[in-house]
């Protein structure tokens, strides 16, 4: 450890330990499944009523887009229920003693297991990478193993090479940045030979247990990759509500906060301002894709079987060359300029040219190379490769420390996923099971949700300004159909996400609509999604410009409600009590959701505020 590494802000969090995965409860799961079925039935009843009996035919321009948005959201609900339906962790097995225990009988090779740890970097602080290197060197295993650690430096820095030499590990670089991270990984695979590969980002610091607790899955020779949860150990922990209110309002504030926490449990103020905590994604969403063999790679913290990566790469390469030879008209065929009447020599020459021009790509050259490479694995019917979501945290990494960094990261996720959906949709391609298709569709559908979320955000504003309702009337019939659905939905997901708070995730999903819309617009225009490196240091400056759409929604909603409330109190306008209640509460939810993102634009670490 160097003096420079001691200056990092996250050094004071070194003693933090990751949370354990949620314990499985059959009782909770049965309650969740029962409530989920009733929720979907109530939702189907509501949607049938919306389409057949509630449309305001005098304002089709308003009522039709809203009911279409509700229908799309209901499809997303069905997909989410399918995703969360049950927990079935992949059986854990003892760490294999040697490689022969990880392959099929006809492939038996009795030797030590060899593991390569790849730490990919571009322009991150060398001392930050050193910390990841040191933790990787400390990985232990109960049996003799050939463990090699490599820094993959796409920045070609002499200082990074010096760190690698000082730490006694391998240093791999190249003279270009083709394919970005995927190309970096491919280049390293060409120069290494480990049976298994651990993928780390520059700030990924693996725990000593990462191999002894995951390699046992590879006793099944069809397991291709293991994804472990990503844990951001530098997230602000905040203070309890009683501490915050007690500091501001003395004994009275403390007493009121204590009463609130007695009813709702501990509430922390200032905790995770960007809602970065990935526990909901890994411990709930990804983990519950294990029963369907649909968990996908998320990059850092994953362990790959080299054979699986190369098997699929060779298969893709072979099919691409075959298409180029004229069996199918494709990009490679156009590159080779095949024409009718060409001689056998010309066809052979074109095939050779296609082989030269087509690249063997173990990891897809794409901004979302991790999920894209998993899709290729799941589409391969020759081996029926399996992917496993391991429930325990096996590494720690850094979270975005400002809204700009958070935006860069989330835009890359959204743009990459939408690009796959529009240009190589796995839901429609052969090879996957029905449930695998549904799990990928759930992921892509969530990014399309920005379209209907925008409708949900502006709808209460339209009513409050104009008095025009999107439903025939806000009467008892409306509340009789809507309330059972809304209540059952909240109860169902209270048990479906038992142990994690789903509220922050829901409101952030709603509030991040501008980001997904921008990514969708870029993909529709066939604009290439860039490969930005997520900054590991806080970006200084004012980030208010990033949240102007959220501020606009907040201001419009507040002003619209004030306007409607005055008219309603004076007895003017077509407003009704039911309409004011429904749209007032709807608008309040939207304002609170937007507020989380707006507050994040102003957030600074405690030391900066001091």
Order of alpha helices (4+ residues) and beta strands (2+ residues): alpha-alpha-beta-alpha-beta-alpha-beta-alpha-beta-beta-beta-beta-alpha-beta-beta-alpha-alpha-alpha-alpha-beta-beta-alpha-alpha-alpha-alpha-alpha-alpha-alpha-alpha
